[in-house]
Amino acid sequence: MASSSATSKLKRSRLTTEKKDYEVGYKKPPVATRFKKGKCPNPLGRGGKKKTQEFDPGRILQSIDNEAIMVNIEGERKRMLKAEINFQQLFTKAIKGSLPDARTIAKMAAKRGRHSPGRRRVGQR
């Protein structure tokens, strides 16, 4: 049985006889282990830059307003959106006499096109 060093010498001698002008060494890999032409070594590519989200205050406020929280109303726990709670508080202040809050509610109603002071419903005098 031949020793492992003898077989490795045979393999090395075969490679050197095939390509005598090429020497394997630092930054010179063996021909058999090089990247093949036309084949990408990393087909997915590198990770790339992470996309940063643009700062959109409207979207942030909308997500905050759409959060639901538990509220005690007259001893009962109810689940409500923050936007609903904010509107109820605004409406309560307007009823108690806060003129800026009343104007805000009137503007909101006019924007939605419902129950604005200048419009009359069908059937009203």
Residue pairs with C-beta under 8 A, 6 or more apart in sequence:
15 30
19 31
22 28
22 31
24 30
35 41
64 82
65 81
65 82
65 83
65 86
66 81
66 82
66 83
67 81
67 82
68 79
68 80
68 81
68 82
69 79
69 80
69 82
69 85
70 77
70 78
70 79
71 77
71 78
71 79
71 80
71 85
72 78
90 101
90 104
90 105
91 101
91 105
93 101
94 101
94 102
94 104
94 105
106 116
106 117
109 115
109 116
110 116
